[in-house]
Amino acid sequence: MFGTIDWSQVGVIAGKEWRERIRNWWVLAVAVIFALFALAIAYFGSAQQGSVGFRSIDVTIASLVSLVIYLVPLIAVILGYDAIVGEKERGSLELLLSMPITRFEILLGKYLGLAAALACATALGFGAGLLPLATQLDTNDLFHYMGFVGSAILMGMAFLSLSLWLSVIAQDRMRGSGMAIGLWFFFVLIFDLLLMGALVVSGGALGSGVFAGLLMLNPADVFRLLNIFSSQQVQAMYGLATVMPEGLTDPALLLAIMLGWIVAPFLLANWRFK
C-alpha cells in the first residue's frame, strides 16, 4: 500500500519535529502544567467532601480523568494543526517534496516526532506530579497509574492524528486553527451533550448497546471508559458503568478501538496528502 518505507528519512523528519519542541520549551511547559495539576488533584481532589490529602490512587485517577479529557486533546490539536499547512504557508513544503522522500514518509515522520513530544510531556508531567506521593503507593497503585498515563497518551495520539488530517485539508493556518478548535469542542464538549439529548428525546428508548456503540465514536469517551473499568472503586464513582454492556467494557476491545482512532485519521490524511 505504501511501498518501501525509508525509515532513515522518517527518522530525520521525526527528529526535526522533536528538536523544535525541545528548543522552544514546549515539552517542559506542558510537563510542568500536568505535574502541577496531578499534584493538586492528588492532594485536594477530595476537598469538596471535606477532606484534604492523598486518599487513594483510584480517587486520584477518577479526578484526573475529567481533567485529562479536556487538557490532553486540546494540547494535541494545537500541536498538530499546522504540521502540514504551516510548512505550505512558509514555502518549505515544496522544497521538502522536491527531495527523494515520499509523502507518506513526511507525514509519518511528522506524526511520530509530534507524538513523541506529546508522550514525553504527558509521561514526565504526570510522573513528576505523583513523585512526592511515591512512598504512599504500592506496586499495584503504580501499575494502575501507569495504565492511566498510557491511556492518556493514546488519547492524545488519537487527537493528534485527527489534527494532522485537518492540517492536510486546511487551506491556510488560520482556517486550520479554527477547524482544530472546532474539532476539540465537538468531541470534548458537544458530543456528549448531543448524546444525552438523544437519550432524552427518545424517552429512554435508546438501547444500552446503541448508546455504548455511539460512545465508541468519540476517542475521549473511549479513554473515559478505559479508566472507568480499570477498577471496581472507579466504576462506583460513575453511573455510566451501570448502562454499559459487558461486551463493550473489555479493556482489550477498548484499546483496539483507541488504536483505530489513531490509525484511521492518519490513513485519511495520507490519502488526502497524496
N, C-alpha and C positions, 0 to 999 in steps of 0.2 A: 504493500500500500504506500509506503513511504520511501521505498528504495533503500539503498545502503546509507546508513547514518554515520557521518564522520564525528565521532564523539569528541575528538580534539577541538573541532570547530565549535561544537556545542559548549564545551568547557570554557573556551575563550569568551564567548558571549555571556555565559553564566557568571564567570569571574568578573567581567566588566560590571555587570549589574550589581553584584555583591559588593565590589570595592566602592562603587559610587555611594551605596547606602552606608557603608562604614565611614567613608570620608566625610559625609555630611551629618554624621552623628545620629542618623535616623534610627539605627538598631538600638543604640544606647538610650535614646529618648523614649522609645516605645517600651523598652525593658524596664526603665525606671517607673513609667506610668503603671505598668502591670504589677510591678513589685509593690508599689505604694497601695494600690487597690487591694491586692491579695492580703497584705499585712493588715490593712484597715478592716477588711471584712472578716478576717480570721479573729480579730480582737473585738470588734464592735458589731458583728453581724447579728448578734442576739440582743442588742441594746433595746429593741422595741419590746422584748419580753422581760425587760427589767434586769438583765444580767450583762456584765461586760467581761470579756476574757475568752480565751480559746476553749470551746466545748468539745467538739469532735470534728474529725475530718469530713464526715458526712454533712454536718450542718454547714461547714465552711464551703464545701463544693456546691451544695444546694444554693447558697447565696451567691457564689461566684458564677454559676451558670447563667443567671439572669443578667449579670453584668457583661459577661463574655459575649453573649448573643448580640449585644448592642455594639461592643467596642471592637472585637476582632474583625467582623465583616466590614465595618467602616474603614478600619486601617487597611484591610486587604484591597478594597475597591479604590481607595486613594492611592495605594501603592502601584496598582496595575493599570489604571485607566489610560495613562499616556505612554505606555510601553512601546506601542507601535505608532500611534498618531503623533506622539511627541517627536519621534525620530523623523516622521514625514514632514512636520512643520519646520523642523530645524534643517531640513535638506540632507540629513545624513542617511536616510533610508535608501535613497537611490544609490549612494556610494556603497552602502552595505550590500545591496542586491547585485551590484556590478562585480562583486568578488566571487570567488569559487566556493560559494556556500548556498545551500538550499534554503528556501523559505521556511520549511519545517524545522531545520536546524536553528535558524534565527529565532523562531517562535519558541522552540523547546528550550534553547539556551536562556532566553529572557525569562521564561516561566520558572526554570529551575533556579536561576540566580535570585529572583524576587521571592520565590518560595523559601529558599534557604535563609534569606534575610528575615522573612516573617517568622519562620520556625525558630530561628535563633533568638529573636527578640521575645517571642512568646515563652520559650523554654527558660531563658535567662530570667525574664521578669517574674514569672510565676514561681520559679525555683527559688530565686532570691527572696521573694516575698514571704515564703514559708520557712526560710532558713532559720530565723530566730526561734521557731517552734519545733525544730528538729528533735530536741530531746523529749518532746511530748508525743512523738509519733512512733508507732511500731512499724514493722515491716509491711504488714497488710495495709496500713494507712498510706505508706509511701507508694506502694504499688497502685492503690486506688487513686491517689493524687496524680501519679504519673499517667494513668489512664485518662484522667480528666484533661491534663495538659495535652496529651497526644490527640484527643478528640477535638480540642480547641484548635490545634494546628491543622488538622484535617479540614475542619470547617473553614478556616482561613484560606486554605489552599483551594477549596471549592469556590469561594467568593473571588479569589484571585484569578481563577480560571474564567469565571464569568466576566470579570472586569477586563481580562485580556481579550475576550471575544468582543466586548464593547469597544476596546481600543482599535481593533481591526476594522470594525464597521463605521466608527465615528469619522466625520469629515474634518473635524478640527478638535483641538484640545478643549475649547470651551464647551462644545457640544458633548464631547466625551466625558467631561467632568459632570455635566448636568445629567447625562444618562447614568453615570456611576452612582451619583447620589440618589437618583430616582430608583435605581435597582435596589440600593440599600433600604430605602424607605419601603419599597414594596415587600421585600422578603422579611424584613425585621419588624415593621410596624403594621403594614396594611394587610398582609396575607392572613394573619391570624384573625384580624377583625372581620375580614370577608368570610372566613370560615365560621366564626361564631355567628355572623349574620345569617349565613346559610342554614345553620342549625336552628336558629330562632324562626326563620321564615318557614322552614319545613315542619315546624312544630315537633321537633324531635324525631321526625321520620327518617332522617339521615342515619343509616345504619352505622354501627361501630366499625365495620370493615371498610365502608366507603370513607368514613371520617379518617380512619387511620391511613388509608391509601392516599387521601388528599394531603395529609401531613408529610408524606414522603416526597411531595413536590416542592418542599422547602428545605434546603440544607440546614437552616437554623433550627428547624423543628427536629430534623434527624439528629442533630447534635444534642438537643434537649432530651430526646428520648434515650439516646445512648447513655446519658448521665443519670436520668431518672431510674432506669432499670439496672444501674450498676450496683445498687444496694437496696435492701429492704427499707432501711431508715429513710433514704432519699425518696423512695416510692411513696412512703406515708405522707410526705410533705406536698405531694402533687395529686390533685384529684384526677389528672389526666391518666394516671396509672390504672384507674378503675374502668376506663372505657376502651382500652387498647386490647385487641385480640392477642392471645398468647403467641400466635404465629408471627406477629409483626413486632415482637419485643425481643427477639433473639439478637444479641449483640453482633453476631457474625453477619446476619442479614442486614442490620442497620449499617455496619461498616461497609458492606458491599454496596449499599445504596449511596453512602457518602463517597465512596471511590467512583461510583458512576457520575456523581455530581462534579467530581474533579476532572474526569476524563472526557465526558460528553461535551461540555462547553469548549474545552481545548480543541477537540476534533472539529467542532463547528468553526472555531477561529482559524484553524489550519486550512479548512476547506475554503473559507471566505478569503483568507490571505492569498491563497493561490489564484 
